[in-house]
């Protein structure tokens, strides 16, 4: 599983807007230097107090936007898709790309297959899929036959197949995911996603791990 941060934006308007309820704009002391947002001490202290007040008070976190490129197995995406609020995504189309080339073991997440016979079973399935893909790419094949073969390919595709999506999330959503998934039994969550979340700027607002 691979998670790549593409962009994190919205800091300045979000933090300035954070001061709107009390019109304390004159206390805004954050800045952007070399395209990097730097929290001012007064802004940081207020943001932390609002964080401690709960999600209804830290609305500014919903305005920090994160764009990421994530390559993960379908079984992980099925769990990720439970988070419908505060996320959006564009994904590589399985329907339009699955028949364009032979599949290899690298196209699947075999991380949890720690037995030789399970790995061999996956390889056997890949061989079956590639046989169908070769048939699908037969020249002058009738369209209804191609459509049927594509359905067979998708029907046999295991959930370990890796799909890449370009996702957009906000800090509040990531904080919710962090809290709910940090002790998950799948290492894709407890190690990969959690590690990525901790790599984001000012991740203490996601993790709640503030320095004393």
BELSULSUL-V409928 format. One record per residue. RES is the residue in three letters. SS is DSSP state (a for helix, b for strand, c for the rest). OMEGA is omega as a letter, one per 20 degrees, with the letter a starting at -180 (none if undefined). Layout:
BEGIN
{{RES/SS/OMEGA} {RES/SS/OMEGA}}
END
This chain:
BEGIN
{{UNK/c/a} {UNK/b/r} {UNK/b/a} {UNK/b/r} {UNK/b/a} {UNK/b/a} {UNK/b/r} {UNK/b/a} {UNK/b/r} {UNK/c/a} {UNK/a/a} {UNK/a/r} {UNK/a/a} {UNK/a/a} {UNK/a/r} {UNK/a/r} {UNK/a/r} {UNK/a/a} {UNK/c/a} {UNK/c/a} {UNK/c/r} {UNK/c/a} {UNK/c/a} {UNK/c/a} {UNK/a/a} {UNK/a/a} {UNK/a/r} {UNK/c/a} {UNK/c/r} {UNK/c/a} {UNK/b/r} {UNK/b/a} {UNK/b/a} {UNK/c/r} {UNK/c/r} {UNK/b/r} {UNK/b/r} {UNK/b/r} {UNK/c/r} {UNK/c/a} {UNK/a/a} {UNK/a/r} {UNK/a/a} {UNK/a/a} {UNK/a/r} {UNK/a/r} {UNK/a/r} {UNK/a/r} {UNK/a/r} {UNK/a/r} {UNK/a/a} {UNK/a/r} {UNK/c/r} {UNK/c/a} {UNK/c/a} {UNK/c/a} {UNK/c/a} {UNK/c/a} {UNK/a/r} {UNK/a/a} {UNK/a/r} {UNK/a/a} {UNK/a/r} {UNK/c/a} {UNK/b/r} {UNK/b/r} {UNK/b/a} {UNK/b/r} {UNK/b/a} {UNK/b/r} {UNK/b/a} {UNK/b/r} {UNK/b/a} {UNK/a/a} {UNK/a/r} {UNK/a/r} {UNK/a/r} {UNK/a/r} {UNK/a/r} {UNK/a/a} {UNK/c/r} {UNK/c/r} {UNK/c/a} {UNK/c/a} {UNK/c/r} {UNK/c/r} {UNK/b/r} {UNK/b/a} {UNK/b/r} {UNK/b/a} {UNK/b/r} {UNK/c/a} {UNK/c/r} {UNK/a/a} {UNK/a/a} {UNK/a/a} {UNK/a/a} {UNK/c/a} {UNK/c/a} {UNK/c/a} {UNK/c/r} {UNK/c/r} {UNK/c/r} {UNK/c/r} {UNK/a/a} {UNK/a/r} {UNK/a/a} {UNK/b/r} {UNK/c/a} {UNK/c/a} {UNK/c/a} {UNK/c/r} {UNK/c/a} {UNK/c/r} {UNK/c/a} {UNK/a/a} {UNK/a/r} {UNK/a/r} {UNK/a/r} {UNK/a/r} {UNK/a/r} {UNK/a/r} {UNK/a/r} {UNK/a/r} {UNK/a/r} {UNK/a/r} {UNK/a/r} {UNK/a/r} {UNK/a/a} {UNK/a/r} {UNK/a/r} {UNK/a/r} {UNK/a/r} {UNK/a/r} {UNK/a/r} {UNK/a/a} {UNK/c/r} {UNK/c/r} {UNK/c/r} {UNK/c/r} {UNK/c/r} {UNK/c/a} {UNK/a/a} {UNK/a/r} {UNK/a/r} {UNK/a/a} {UNK/a/r} {UNK/a/r} {UNK/a/r} {UNK/a/r} {UNK/a/r} {UNK/a/r} {UNK/a/a} {UNK/a/r} {UNK/a/a} {UNK/a/a} {UNK/c/a} {UNK/c/a} {UNK/c/r} {UNK/c/r} {UNK/b/a} {UNK/b/r} {UNK/b/r} {UNK/b/r} {UNK/b/r} {UNK/b/a} {UNK/b/r} {UNK/b/r} {UNK/b/r} {UNK/b/a} {UNK/a/r} {UNK/a/r} {UNK/a/r} {UNK/a/r} {UNK/a/r} {UNK/a/r} {UNK/a/r} {UNK/a/a} {UNK/a/a} {UNK/a/a} {UNK/a/a} {UNK/c/r} {UNK/c/a} {UNK/c/a} {UNK/c/r} {UNK/c/r} {UNK/a/r} {UNK/a/r} {UNK/a/a} {UNK/a/r} {UNK/a/a} {UNK/a/a} {UNK/a/a} {UNK/a/r} {UNK/a/r} {UNK/a/r} {UNK/a/r} {UNK/a/a} {UNK/c/a} {UNK/c/r} {UNK/c/r} {UNK/c/a} {UNK/c/r} {UNK/a/r} {UNK/a/r} {UNK/a/a} {UNK/a/a} {UNK/c/a} {UNK/c/a} {UNK/c/r} {UNK/c/r} {UNK/c/none}}
END
